[in-house]
Amino acid sequence: MPNIKSAKKRVKVAAAKTAANKIVKSALRTSLKKAEAAVETNAADKDQAVRVAIKKIDQAAAKGILKKNTASRKKSSLARKLNASA
């Protein structure tokens, strides 16, 4: 447990940022799962599901939750799956 005032603040700030990042990561994972499921089952809304997932990936990358290359790799993988199912 920190004794210094600034260290106490850092603990609070880190906890708040962790919580915010967790929300974004969770939403990202959910949208990825929905998109992959839509592509696998050849659902009618698979294009929109992939578009939503790509948007979530871009948002996570912009906030620094995903690295740029990781985001690019995930988007490419989704696009490949979508094009293969078409």
N, CA, C and O atoms as a CHARMM CRD file, in Angstrom:
* protein
*
  344
    1    1 MET  N      0.84600  -1.18200   0.00000 PROA 1      0.00000
    2    1 MET  CA     0.00000   0.00000   0.00000 PROA 1      0.00000
    3    1 MET  C      0.89200   1.24600   0.00000 PROA 1      0.00000
    4    1 MET  O      1.78500   1.36600   0.83900 PROA 1      0.00000
    5    2 PRO  N      0.66000   2.15800  -0.92100 PROA 2      0.00000
    6    2 PRO  CA     1.50500   3.35300  -1.00300 PROA 2      0.00000
    7    2 PRO  C      1.23700   4.32800   0.14600 PROA 2      0.00000
    8    2 PRO  O      0.11900   4.44700   0.64600 PROA 2      0.00000
    9    3 ASN  N      2.30100   5.01200   0.53800 PROA 3      0.00000
   10    3 ASN  CA     2.18900   6.01600   1.59500 PROA 3      0.00000
   11    3 ASN  C      2.18600   7.42800   1.03900 PROA 3      0.00000
   12    3 ASN  O      1.60700   8.33800   1.63200 PROA 3      0.00000
   13    4 ILE  N      2.83600   7.60600  -0.10100 PROA 4      0.00000
   14    4 ILE  CA     2.97900   8.92800  -0.68800 PROA 4      0.00000
   15    4 ILE  C      1.69900   9.29100  -1.43800 PROA 4      0.00000
   16    4 ILE  O      1.08100   8.45400  -2.09600 PROA 4      0.00000
   17    5 LYS  N      1.32000  10.56500  -1.31800 PROA 5      0.00000
   18    5 LYS  CA     0.06000  11.02600  -1.90500 PROA 5      0.00000
   19    5 LYS  C      0.00000  10.76800  -3.41100 PROA 5      0.00000
   20    5 LYS  O     -1.02000  10.29900  -3.91600 PROA 5      0.00000
   21    6 SER  N      1.07600  11.06700  -4.12600 PROA 6      0.00000
   22    6 SER  CA     1.07800  10.87500  -5.58100 PROA 6      0.00000
   23    6 SER  C      0.99600   9.39000  -5.94500 PROA 6      0.00000
   24    6 SER  O      0.39100   9.02500  -6.95300 PROA 6      0.00000
   25    7 ALA  N      1.60300   8.54500  -5.12300 PROA 7      0.00000
   26    7 ALA  CA     1.53600   7.10200  -5.36800 PROA 7      0.00000
   27    7 ALA  C      0.11900   6.58300  -5.16000 PROA 7      0.00000
   28    7 ALA  O     -0.34600   5.70100  -5.88200 PROA 7      0.00000
   29    8 LYS  N     -0.56400   7.14800  -4.15400 PROA 8      0.00000
   30    8 LYS  CA    -1.95600   6.75700  -3.92000 PROA 8      0.00000
   31    8 LYS  C     -2.82200   7.14300  -5.12000 PROA 8      0.00000
   32    8 LYS  O     -3.69700   6.38600  -5.54200 PROA 8      0.00000
   33    9 LYS  N     -2.56000   8.33600  -5.66100 PROA 9      0.00000
   34    9 LYS  CA    -3.31400   8.78200  -6.82900 PROA 9      0.00000
   35    9 LYS  C     -3.03700   7.86700  -8.01600 PROA 9      0.00000
   36    9 LYS  O     -3.96100   7.51700  -8.75000 PROA 9      0.00000
   37   10 ARG  N     -1.78300   7.47700  -8.21600 PROA 10     0.00000
   38   10 ARG  CA    -1.43100   6.60100  -9.34200 PROA 10     0.00000
   39   10 ARG  C     -2.19100   5.27600  -9.24700 PROA 10     0.00000
   40   10 ARG  O     -2.62700   4.73500 -10.26300 PROA 10     0.00000
   41   11 VAL  N     -2.34600   4.76000  -8.04000 PROA 11     0.00000
   42   11 VAL  CA    -3.09100   3.51300  -7.85000 PROA 11     0.00000
   43   11 VAL  C     -4.53900   3.69100  -8.29200 PROA 11     0.00000
   44   11 VAL  O     -5.09800   2.83200  -8.97300 PROA 11     0.00000
   45   12 LYS  N     -5.14900   4.82500  -7.89600 PROA 12     0.00000
   46   12 LYS  CA    -6.53600   5.09500  -8.28500 PROA 12     0.00000
   47   12 LYS  C     -6.66700   5.26700  -9.79200 PROA 12     0.00000
   48   12 LYS  O     -7.58100   4.71900 -10.40900 PROA 12     0.00000
   49   13 VAL  N     -5.75000   6.02900 -10.38300 PROA 13     0.00000
   50   13 VAL  CA    -5.79300   6.29000 -11.82400 PROA 13     0.00000
   51   13 VAL  C     -5.58600   4.99600 -12.60500 PROA 13     0.00000
   52   13 VAL  O     -6.27300   4.74300 -13.59500 PROA 13     0.00000
   53   14 ALA  N     -4.63900   4.18100 -12.15500 PROA 14     0.00000
   54   14 ALA  CA    -4.38400   2.91000 -12.83700 PROA 14     0.00000
   55   14 ALA  C     -5.61300   2.00600 -12.77500 PROA 14     0.00000
   56   14 ALA  O     -5.93800   1.33100 -13.75200 PROA 14     0.00000
   57   15 ALA  N     -6.29400   1.99200 -11.63400 PROA 15     0.00000
   58   15 ALA  CA    -7.49400   1.16500 -11.48700 PROA 15     0.00000
   59   15 ALA  C     -8.60000   1.65900 -12.42100 PROA 15     0.00000
   60   15 ALA  O     -9.30200   0.85500 -13.03400 PROA 15     0.00000
   61   16 ALA  N     -8.75200   2.96700 -12.52800 PROA 16     0.00000
   62   16 ALA  CA    -9.78900   3.52800 -13.39800 PROA 16     0.00000
   63   16 ALA  C     -9.48600   3.21200 -14.86200 PROA 16     0.00000
   64   16 ALA  O    -10.38200   2.83400 -15.61600 PROA 16     0.00000
   65   17 LYS  N     -8.23300   3.36500 -15.26000 PROA 17     0.00000
   66   17 LYS  CA    -7.85700   3.08000 -16.64800 PROA 17     0.00000
   67   17 LYS  C     -7.99900   1.60000 -16.96100 PROA 17     0.00000
   68   17 LYS  O     -8.42300   1.23200 -18.05600 PROA 17     0.00000
   69   18 THR  N     -7.64600   0.74500 -16.00000 PROA 18     0.00000
   70   18 THR  CA    -7.79400  -0.69300 -16.19100 PROA 18     0.00000
   71   18 THR  C     -9.25600  -1.05300 -16.41600 PROA 18     0.00000
   72   18 THR  O     -9.57600  -1.87000 -17.27800 PROA 18     0.00000
   73   19 ALA  N    -10.13000  -0.44600 -15.64700 PROA 19     0.00000
   74   19 ALA  CA   -11.56800  -0.71100 -15.78400 PROA 19     0.00000
   75   19 ALA  C    -12.07700  -0.26200 -17.14700 PROA 19     0.00000
   76   19 ALA  O    -12.85200  -0.97200 -17.78800 PROA 19     0.00000
   77   20 ALA  N    -11.64700   0.91100 -17.58900 PROA 20     0.00000
   78   20 ALA  CA   -12.08000   1.43000 -18.89400 PROA 20     0.00000
   79   20 ALA  C    -11.57100   0.54100 -20.02500 PROA 20     0.00000
   80   20 ALA  O    -12.30300   0.23600 -20.96600 PROA 20     0.00000
   81   21 ASN  N    -10.29800   0.12500 -19.92200 PROA 21     0.00000
   82   21 ASN  CA    -9.72300  -0.73900 -20.95300 PROA 21     0.00000
   83   21 ASN  C    -10.41400  -2.09400 -20.98200 PROA 21     0.00000
   84   21 ASN  O    -10.59100  -2.68600 -22.04700 PROA 21     0.00000
   85   22 LYS  N    -10.80200  -2.58200 -19.81200 PROA 22     0.00000
   86   22 LYS  CA   -11.47400  -3.87300 -19.72800 PROA 22     0.00000
   87   22 LYS  C    -12.81600  -3.83800 -20.45400 PROA 22     0.00000
   88   22 LYS  O    -13.19500  -4.80000 -21.12200 PROA 22     0.00000
   89   23 ILE  N    -13.52800  -2.72500 -20.31900 PROA 23     0.00000
   90   23 ILE  CA   -14.81800  -2.56900 -20.99900 PROA 23     0.00000
   91   23 ILE  C    -14.62500  -2.61000 -22.50900 PROA 23     0.00000
   92   23 ILE  O    -15.36600  -3.29400 -23.21500 PROA 23     0.00000
   93   24 VAL  N    -13.63000  -1.87900 -23.00300 PROA 24     0.00000
   94   24 VAL  CA   -13.37200  -1.83000 -24.44800 PROA 24     0.00000
   95   24 VAL  C    -12.93900  -3.20500 -24.96100 PROA 24     0.00000
   96   24 VAL  O    -13.39700  -3.65200 -26.01300 PROA 24     0.00000
   97   25 LYS  N    -12.05700  -3.87100 -24.21500 PROA 25     0.00000
   98   25 LYS  CA   -11.57700  -5.20000 -24.62300 PROA 25     0.00000
   99   25 LYS  C    -12.71600  -6.20800 -24.67000 PROA 25     0.00000
  100   25 LYS  O    -12.79700  -7.02900 -25.58400 PROA 25     0.00000
  101   26 SER  N    -13.58700  -6.13500 -23.68200 PROA 26     0.00000
  102   26 SER  CA   -14.71600  -7.05500 -23.61900 PROA 26     0.00000
  103   26 SER  C    -15.65300  -6.84500 -24.80900 PROA 26     0.00000
  104   26 SER  O    -16.09600  -7.80900 -25.43300 PROA 26     0.00000
  105   27 ALA  N    -15.95000  -5.59500 -25.11600 PROA 27     0.00000
  106   27 ALA  CA   -16.81400  -5.28400 -26.25900 PROA 27     0.00000
  107   27 ALA  C    -16.15600  -5.74200 -27.56200 PROA 27     0.00000
  108   27 ALA  O    -16.83200  -6.22400 -28.47200 PROA 27     0.00000
  109   28 LEU  N    -14.84400  -5.58800 -27.64300 PROA 28     0.00000
  110   28 LEU  CA   -14.10100  -6.02100 -28.82200 PROA 28     0.00000
  111   28 LEU  C    -14.20800  -7.53400 -29.00100 PROA 28     0.00000
  112   28 LEU  O    -14.50700  -8.02400 -30.09000 PROA 28     0.00000
  113   29 ARG  N    -13.96000  -8.26300 -27.91900 PROA 29     0.00000
  114   29 ARG  CA   -14.02800  -9.72500 -28.00100 PROA 29     0.00000
  115   29 ARG  C    -15.42800 -10.19600 -28.37600 PROA 29     0.00000
  116   29 ARG  O    -15.58100 -11.12200 -29.17100 PROA 29     0.00000
  117   30 THR  N    -16.44500  -9.56100 -27.80700 PROA 30     0.00000
  118   30 THR  CA   -17.83100  -9.92500 -28.09900 PROA 30     0.00000
  119   30 THR  C    -18.14400  -9.71000 -29.57600 PROA 30     0.00000
  120   30 THR  O    -18.74300 -10.57100 -30.22000 PROA 30     0.00000
  121   31 SER  N    -17.73800  -8.55800 -30.11200 PROA 31     0.00000
  122   31 SER  CA   -18.03200  -8.27300 -31.51400 PROA 31     0.00000
  123   31 SER  C    -17.26200  -9.20900 -32.44200 PROA 31     0.00000
  124   31 SER  O    -17.77200  -9.59800 -33.49300 PROA 31     0.00000
  125   32 LEU  N    -16.03100  -9.57500 -32.05700 PROA 32     0.00000
  126   32 LEU  CA   -15.25800 -10.53000 -32.86300 PROA 32     0.00000
  127   32 LEU  C    -15.94300 -11.89500 -32.88800 PROA 32     0.00000
  128   32 LEU  O    -16.05300 -12.52600 -33.93800 PROA 32     0.00000
  129   33 LYS  N    -16.40200 -12.34000 -31.71900 PROA 33     0.00000
  130   33 LYS  CA   -17.08800 -13.63900 -31.65000 PROA 33     0.00000
  131   33 LYS  C    -18.37300 -13.62700 -32.47600 PROA 33     0.00000
  132   33 LYS  O    -18.67200 -14.58900 -33.18300 PROA 33     0.00000
  133   34 LYS  N    -19.13500 -12.52500 -32.38200 PROA 34     0.00000
  134   34 LYS  CA   -20.37500 -12.42200 -33.15600 PROA 34     0.00000
  135   34 LYS  C    -20.09300 -12.42600 -34.65400 PROA 34     0.00000
  136   34 LYS  O    -20.80700 -13.06700 -35.42500 PROA 34     0.00000
  137   35 ALA  N    -19.04700 -11.70500 -35.06200 PROA 35     0.00000
  138   35 ALA  CA   -18.70500 -11.63200 -36.48400 PROA 35     0.00000
  139   35 ALA  C    -18.26400 -12.99500 -36.99400 PROA 35     0.00000
  140   35 ALA  O    -18.70300 -13.42700 -38.06000 PROA 35     0.00000
  141   36 GLU  N    -17.40100 -13.68000 -36.24600 PROA 36     0.00000
  142   36 GLU  CA   -16.93000 -14.99400 -36.68200 PROA 36     0.00000
  143   36 GLU  C    -18.07100 -16.00200 -36.72600 PROA 36     0.00000
  144   36 GLU  O    -18.12700 -16.83600 -37.62900 PROA 36     0.00000
  145   37 ALA  N    -18.97600 -15.93000 -35.76100 PROA 37     0.00000
  146   37 ALA  CA   -20.13200 -16.82300 -35.74600 PROA 37     0.00000
  147   37 ALA  C    -21.04200 -16.54100 -36.94000 PROA 37     0.00000
  148   37 ALA  O    -21.55900 -17.47000 -37.56000 PROA 37     0.00000
  149   38 ALA  N    -21.23900 -15.26400 -37.26200 PROA 38     0.00000
  150   38 ALA  CA   -22.08600 -14.89500 -38.40100 PROA 38     0.00000
  151   38 ALA  C    -21.48800 -15.38800 -39.70800 PROA 38     0.00000
  152   38 ALA  O    -22.21300 -15.84800 -40.59000 PROA 38     0.00000
  153   39 VAL  N    -20.16700 -15.29400 -39.83500 PROA 39     0.00000
  154   39 VAL  CA   -19.50000 -15.74800 -41.05900 PROA 39     0.00000
  155   39 VAL  C    -19.58400 -17.26800 -41.17000 PROA 39     0.00000
  156   39 VAL  O    -19.84300 -17.80500 -42.24800 PROA 39     0.00000
  157   40 GLU  N    -19.36200 -17.96600 -40.04000 PROA 40     0.00000
  158   40 GLU  CA   -19.39100 -19.43100 -40.05800 PROA 40     0.00000
  159   40 GLU  C    -20.78200 -19.96600 -40.39100 PROA 40     0.00000
  160   40 GLU  O    -20.91400 -20.94800 -41.12200 PROA 40     0.00000
  161   41 THR  N    -21.81500 -19.32200 -39.85600 PROA 41     0.00000
  162   41 THR  CA   -23.17400 -19.80500 -40.09800 PROA 41     0.00000
  163   41 THR  C    -23.77400 -19.20800 -41.36400 PROA 41     0.00000
  164   41 THR  O    -24.91300 -19.50700 -41.72200 PROA 41     0.00000
  165   42 ASN  N    -22.99400 -18.35400 -42.04500 PROA 42     0.00000
  166   42 ASN  CA   -23.42800 -17.70900 -43.29000 PROA 42     0.00000
  167   42 ASN  C    -24.72000 -16.92100 -43.06100 PROA 42     0.00000
  168   42 ASN  O    -25.65900 -16.98900 -43.85500 PROA 42     0.00000
  169   43 ALA  N    -24.74400 -16.17300 -41.95800 PROA 43     0.00000
  170   43 ALA  CA   -25.91800 -15.38100 -41.59700 PROA 43     0.00000
  171   43 ALA  C    -26.13600 -14.24100 -42.59000 PROA 43     0.00000
  172   43 ALA  O    -25.21500 -13.82300 -43.29200 PROA 43     0.00000
  173   44 ALA  N    -27.35500 -13.75500 -42.63200 PROA 44     0.00000
  174   44 ALA  CA   -27.69200 -12.68200 -43.57600 PROA 44     0.00000
  175   44 ALA  C    -26.98500 -11.37500 -43.21900 PROA 44     0.00000
  176   44 ALA  O    -26.67200 -10.57300 -44.10000 PROA 44     0.00000
  177   45 ASP  N    -26.73600 -11.16400 -41.92600 PROA 45     0.00000
  178   45 ASP  CA   -26.11900  -9.90200 -41.49100 PROA 45     0.00000
  179   45 ASP  C    -24.60900 -10.02900 -41.25900 PROA 45     0.00000
  180   45 ASP  O    -24.03800  -9.26400 -40.48200 PROA 45     0.00000
  181   46 LYS  N    -23.97000 -10.97600 -41.91900 PROA 46     0.00000
  182   46 LYS  CA   -22.53900 -11.19400 -41.66700 PROA 46     0.00000
  183   46 LYS  C    -21.68900  -9.99900 -42.08800 PROA 46     0.00000
  184   46 LYS  O    -20.68300  -9.70100 -41.44400 PROA 46     0.00000
  185   47 ASP  N    -22.08000  -9.31000 -43.16500 PROA 47     0.00000
  186   47 ASP  CA   -21.31800  -8.12800 -43.59600 PROA 47     0.00000
  187   47 ASP  C    -21.34500  -7.04900 -42.52000 PROA 47     0.00000
  188   47 ASP  O    -20.31900  -6.44600 -42.20500 PROA 47     0.00000
  189   48 GLN  N    -22.52400  -6.81500 -41.96300 PROA 48     0.00000
  190   48 GLN  CA   -22.63300  -5.78600 -40.93400 PROA 48     0.00000
  191   48 GLN  C    -21.89400  -6.20000 -39.66600 PROA 48     0.00000
  192   48 GLN  O    -21.26800  -5.36100 -39.01800 PROA 48     0.00000
  193   49 ALA  N    -21.95500  -7.47700 -39.30400 PROA 49     0.00000
  194   49 ALA  CA   -21.26300  -7.95800 -38.10300 PROA 49     0.00000
  195   49 ALA  C    -19.75800  -7.76700 -38.23900 PROA 49     0.00000
  196   49 ALA  O    -19.08500  -7.37700 -37.28500 PROA 49     0.00000
  197   50 VAL  N    -19.23500  -8.04500 -39.43500 PROA 50     0.00000
  198   50 VAL  CA   -17.80100  -7.86300 -39.67800 PROA 50     0.00000
  199   50 VAL  C    -17.45500  -6.38200 -39.64000 PROA 50     0.00000
  200   50 VAL  O    -16.41700  -6.00200 -39.09800 PROA 50     0.00000
  201   51 ARG  N    -18.31400  -5.54200 -40.21000 PROA 51     0.00000
  202   51 ARG  CA   -18.06800  -4.10000 -40.20600 PROA 51     0.00000
  203   51 ARG  C    -18.01700  -3.55400 -38.77100 PROA 51     0.00000
  204   51 ARG  O    -17.16600  -2.72600 -38.44600 PROA 51     0.00000
  205   52 VAL  N    -18.93200  -4.02600 -37.92200 PROA 52     0.00000
  206   52 VAL  CA   -18.95900  -3.59900 -36.52200 PROA 52     0.00000
  207   52 VAL  C    -17.68600  -4.05500 -35.81000 PROA 52     0.00000
  208   52 VAL  O    -17.09900  -3.30200 -35.03200 PROA 52     0.00000
  209   53 ALA  N    -17.26600  -5.28600 -36.07900 PROA 53     0.00000
  210   53 ALA  CA   -16.05900  -5.81400 -35.44800 PROA 53     0.00000
  211   53 ALA  C    -14.82500  -5.02400 -35.87700 PROA 53     0.00000
  212   53 ALA  O    -13.95400  -4.73500 -35.05700 PROA 53     0.00000
  213   54 ILE  N    -14.75300  -4.67700 -37.15600 PROA 54     0.00000
  214   54 ILE  CA   -13.61500  -3.89700 -37.64900 PROA 54     0.00000
  215   54 ILE  C    -13.60500  -2.51300 -37.00300 PROA 54     0.00000
  216   54 ILE  O    -12.54100  -1.98200 -36.68300 PROA 54     0.00000
  217   55 LYS  N    -14.77500  -1.93600 -36.81200 PROA 55     0.00000
  218   55 LYS  CA   -14.85900  -0.62900 -36.14900 PROA 55     0.00000
  219   55 LYS  C    -14.35700  -0.73500 -34.70700 PROA 55     0.00000
  220   55 LYS  O    -13.62000   0.13300 -34.23900 PROA 55     0.00000
  221   56 LYS  N    -14.75400  -1.78900 -34.01100 PROA 56     0.00000
  222   56 LYS  CA   -14.30600  -1.98700 -32.62900 PROA 56     0.00000
  223   56 LYS  C    -12.78700  -2.18500 -32.57900 PROA 56     0.00000
  224   56 LYS  O    -12.12100  -1.69000 -31.67000 PROA 56     0.00000
  225   57 ILE  N    -12.24900  -2.91000 -33.55800 PROA 57     0.00000
  226   57 ILE  CA   -10.79700  -3.11800 -33.62500 PROA 57     0.00000
  227   57 ILE  C    -10.09400  -1.78000 -33.80700 PROA 57     0.00000
  228   57 ILE  O     -9.10700  -1.49600 -33.12800 PROA 57     0.00000
  229   58 ASP  N    -10.60300  -0.95600 -34.72500 PROA 58     0.00000
  230   58 ASP  CA   -10.00200   0.35800 -34.96300 PROA 58     0.00000
  231   58 ASP  C    -10.06400   1.23800 -33.71400 PROA 58     0.00000
  232   58 ASP  O     -9.10600   1.94400 -33.39700 PROA 58     0.00000
  233   59 GLN  N    -11.19200   1.19100 -33.01100 PROA 59     0.00000
  234   59 GLN  CA   -11.33900   1.99800 -31.80000 PROA 59     0.00000
  235   59 GLN  C    -10.35100   1.54700 -30.72900 PROA 59     0.00000
  236   59 GLN  O     -9.74300   2.37600 -30.05300 PROA 59     0.00000
  237   60 ALA  N    -10.19000   0.23600 -30.57700 PROA 60     0.00000
  238   60 ALA  CA    -9.25000  -0.28700 -29.58100 PROA 60     0.00000
  239   60 ALA  C     -7.81800   0.10300 -29.93200 PROA 60     0.00000
  240   60 ALA  O     -7.02500   0.43300 -29.05100 PROA 60     0.00000
  241   61 ALA  N     -7.49000   0.06400 -31.22600 PROA 61     0.00000
  242   61 ALA  CA    -6.14300   0.43900 -31.66100 PROA 61     0.00000
  243   61 ALA  C     -5.90700   1.93200 -31.43200 PROA 61     0.00000
  244   61 ALA  O     -4.81100   2.33700 -31.04600 PROA 61     0.00000
  245   62 ALA  N     -6.92700   2.74100 -31.66900 PROA 62     0.00000
  246   62 ALA  CA    -6.79800   4.18800 -31.47500 PROA 62     0.00000
  247   62 ALA  C     -6.58300   4.53200 -29.99800 PROA 62     0.00000
  248   62 ALA  O     -5.89500   5.50100 -29.67700 PROA 62     0.00000
  249   63 LYS  N     -7.16700   3.74500 -29.11500 PROA 63     0.00000
  250   63 LYS  CA    -7.01900   3.99600 -27.68400 PROA 63     0.00000
  251   63 LYS  C     -5.76500   3.34700 -27.10800 PROA 63     0.00000
  252   63 LYS  O     -5.46600   3.51000 -25.92500 PROA 63     0.00000
  253   64 GLY  N     -5.03300   2.61500 -27.94200 PROA 64     0.00000
  254   64 GLY  CA    -3.79800   1.99600 -27.47700 PROA 64     0.00000
  255   64 GLY  C     -4.00500   0.66500 -26.77800 PROA 64     0.00000
  256   64 GLY  O     -3.08600   0.15200 -26.13900 PROA 64     0.00000
  257   65 ILE  N     -5.18500   0.10600 -26.89000 PROA 65     0.00000
  258   65 ILE  CA    -5.46400  -1.18000 -26.24700 PROA 65     0.00000
  259   65 ILE  C     -4.90400  -2.31300 -27.09000 PROA 65     0.00000
  260   65 ILE  O     -4.42600  -3.31700 -26.56000 PROA 65     0.00000
  261   66 LEU  N     -4.96700  -2.14600 -28.40100 PROA 66     0.00000
  262   66 LEU  CA    -4.32900  -3.07800 -29.33400 PROA 66     0.00000
  263   66 LEU  C     -3.20400  -2.35400 -30.05800 PROA 66     0.00000
  264   66 LEU  O     -3.29800  -1.15900 -30.33800 PROA 66     0.00000
  265   67 LYS  N     -2.14100  -3.09000 -30.35700 PROA 67     0.00000
  266   67 LYS  CA    -1.08800  -2.50200 -31.17600 PROA 67     0.00000
  267   67 LYS  C     -1.57100  -2.41800 -32.61400 PROA 67     0.00000
  268   67 LYS  O     -2.49200  -3.12800 -33.01900 PROA 67     0.00000
  269   68 LYS  N     -0.93600  -1.54200 -33.37600 PROA 68     0.00000
  270   68 LYS  CA    -1.35900  -1.28600 -34.75600 PROA 68     0.00000
  271   68 LYS  C     -1.31900  -2.56300 -35.60000 PROA 68     0.00000
  272   68 LYS  O     -2.27000  -2.85300 -36.32500 PROA 68     0.00000
  273   69 ASN  N     -0.23200  -3.32100 -35.51200 PROA 69     0.00000
  274   69 ASN  CA    -0.10500  -4.53300 -36.32700 PROA 69     0.00000
  275   69 ASN  C     -1.08100  -5.61900 -35.88200 PROA 69     0.00000
  276   69 ASN  O     -1.58000  -6.38300 -36.70800 PROA 69     0.00000
  277   70 THR  N     -1.35000  -5.68800 -34.59200 PROA 70     0.00000
  278   70 THR  CA    -2.32600  -6.66200 -34.09100 PROA 70     0.00000
  279   70 THR  C     -3.70700  -6.34100 -34.64400 PROA 70     0.00000
  280   70 THR  O     -4.43900  -7.23400 -35.07100 PROA 70     0.00000
  281   71 ALA  N     -4.05400  -5.06300 -34.63200 PROA 71     0.00000
  282   71 ALA  CA    -5.34700  -4.64400 -35.17000 PROA 71     0.00000
  283   71 ALA  C     -5.43100  -4.97700 -36.65400 PROA 71     0.00000
  284   71 ALA  O     -6.44900  -5.48200 -37.12800 PROA 71     0.00000
  285   72 SER  N     -4.36900  -4.69400 -37.37400 PROA 72     0.00000
  286   72 SER  CA    -4.33400  -4.97100 -38.80800 PROA 72     0.00000
  287   72 SER  C     -4.48000  -6.46800 -39.07600 PROA 72     0.00000
  288   72 SER  O     -5.19600  -6.87900 -39.98900 PROA 72     0.00000
  289   73 ARG  N     -3.80100  -7.26700 -38.27900 PROA 73     0.00000
  290   73 ARG  CA    -3.86200  -8.72600 -38.44200 PROA 73     0.00000
  291   73 ARG  C     -5.27400  -9.24800 -38.18300 PROA 73     0.00000
  292   73 ARG  O     -5.77000 -10.10000 -38.92000 PROA 73     0.00000
  293   74 LYS  N     -5.91500  -8.73600 -37.13800 PROA 74     0.00000
  294   74 LYS  CA    -7.27200  -9.18100 -36.82000 PROA 74     0.00000
  295   74 LYS  C     -8.26000  -8.78100 -37.92200 PROA 74     0.00000
  296   74 LYS  O     -9.13000  -9.56800 -38.29600 PROA 74     0.00000
  297   75 LYS  N     -8.12100  -7.56300 -38.43600 PROA 75     0.00000
  298   75 LYS  CA    -9.01000  -7.10000 -39.50800 PROA 75     0.00000
  299   75 LYS  C     -8.79400  -7.93600 -40.77300 PROA 75     0.00000
  300   75 LYS  O     -9.75400  -8.30400 -41.45000 PROA 75     0.00000
  301   76 SER  N     -7.55100  -8.22900 -41.08100 PROA 76     0.00000
  302   76 SER  CA    -7.23400  -9.02400 -42.26200 PROA 76     0.00000
  303   76 SER  C     -7.81200 -10.43200 -42.13700 PROA 76     0.00000
  304   76 SER  O     -8.35600 -10.97800 -43.09700 PROA 76     0.00000
  305   77 SER  N     -7.68900 -11.00100 -40.96200 PROA 77     0.00000
  306   77 SER  CA    -8.21500 -12.34400 -40.72000 PROA 77     0.00000
  307   77 SER  C     -9.73000 -12.37400 -40.90300 PROA 77     0.00000
  308   77 SER  O    -10.26800 -13.29400 -41.51900 PROA 77     0.00000
  309   78 LEU  N    -10.41200 -11.37100 -40.36800 PROA 78     0.00000
  310   78 LEU  CA   -11.87300 -11.29100 -40.52900 PROA 78     0.00000
  311   78 LEU  C    -12.25500 -11.14200 -42.00100 PROA 78     0.00000
  312   78 LEU  O    -13.18100 -11.79800 -42.47700 PROA 78     0.00000
  313   79 ALA  N    -11.54100 -10.28200 -42.71100 PROA 79     0.00000
  314   79 ALA  CA   -11.83300 -10.05100 -44.12600 PROA 79     0.00000
  315   79 ALA  C    -11.62300 -11.33000 -44.93600 PROA 79     0.00000
  316   79 ALA  O    -12.41000 -11.65000 -45.82700 PROA 79     0.00000
  317   80 ARG  N    -10.55400 -12.05400 -44.61400 PROA 80     0.00000
  318   80 ARG  CA   -10.28600 -13.32100 -45.32000 PROA 80     0.00000
  319   80 ARG  C    -11.41400 -14.32100 -45.08700 PROA 80     0.00000
  320   80 ARG  O    -11.86200 -14.98100 -46.02400 PROA 80     0.00000
  321   81 LYS  N    -11.87900 -14.43500 -43.82900 PROA 81     0.00000
  322   81 LYS  CA   -12.96600 -15.35700 -43.52000 PROA 81     0.00000
  323   81 LYS  C    -14.24400 -14.94900 -44.25200 PROA 81     0.00000
  324   81 LYS  O    -14.97100 -15.79800 -44.76800 PROA 81     0.00000
  325   82 LEU  N    -14.51200 -13.64700 -44.29200 PROA 82     0.00000
  326   82 LEU  CA   -15.71500 -13.15200 -44.96500 PROA 82     0.00000
  327   82 LEU  C    -15.66100 -13.43200 -46.45700 PROA 82     0.00000
  328   82 LEU  O    -16.64400 -13.88700 -47.04200 PROA 82     0.00000
  329   83 ASN  N    -14.52700 -13.16700 -47.07000 PROA 83     0.00000
  330   83 ASN  CA   -14.39200 -13.38000 -48.51600 PROA 83     0.00000
  331   83 ASN  C    -14.43200 -14.86100 -48.87300 PROA 83     0.00000
  332   83 ASN  O    -14.92800 -15.23000 -49.93700 PROA 83     0.00000
  333   84 ALA  N    -13.91800 -15.70400 -47.99700 PROA 84     0.00000
  334   84 ALA  CA   -13.93800 -17.14600 -48.24900 PROA 84     0.00000
  335   84 ALA  C    -15.35800 -17.69600 -48.17500 PROA 84     0.00000
  336   84 ALA  O    -15.69100 -18.65900 -48.86700 PROA 84     0.00000
  337   85 SER  N    -16.19600 -17.08600 -47.33700 PROA 85     0.00000
  338   85 SER  CA   -17.56900 -17.57400 -47.18100 PROA 85     0.00000
  339   85 SER  C    -18.48500 -17.08800 -48.29300 PROA 85     0.00000
  340   85 SER  O    -19.55300 -17.66200 -48.50800 PROA 85     0.00000
  341   86 ALA  N    -18.08500 -16.04500 -48.99800 PROA 86     0.00000
  342   86 ALA  CA   -18.94700 -15.46900 -50.03600 PROA 86     0.00000
  343   86 ALA  C    -18.96600 -16.30400 -51.30200 PROA 86     0.00000
  344   86 ALA  O    -19.64600 -15.95000 -52.26600 PROA 86     0.00000
